[in-house]
Amino acid sequence: MSRRCELTGKAPMTGNNVSHAKNRTRRRFLPNLNDVSLQSETLGRSFKFRIAASALRTVDHRGGLDAFLAKAKDTDLSPAALKVKRDIEKAQATA
C-alpha cells in the first residue's frame, strides 16, 4: 500500500534533519494518512479511501465527497477515486 493520499495525491517529501551542530542527515516527511469512509449523496452509498487529514478537512469544507470530486483534478485522484467521480457524474447527468 503506497503512502499517497487517494484524493489529493499528497505523497512523502524528503528533507534534512539538522542537528544543533548543523549536521545534516536525510529524512522523509510522511503524509498524515487515515482510513475513512466518505458518503456520496448522489449515489447513496459510502466509499473507503486512504486520505490525508488535510484532505478530510477540505472535503468537509467543500460540502462533501460529491462537491470535492467535482472540483478535483483527474491527475491527482487514484484510480478508485476516479471511478467514483465518473459514477457520480453519470448519475448526475441522468437525474
Helices and strands as residue ranges (DSSP letters): E 13-18, E 24-29, E 33-40, E 45-52, H 53-62, H 65-71, H 79-94
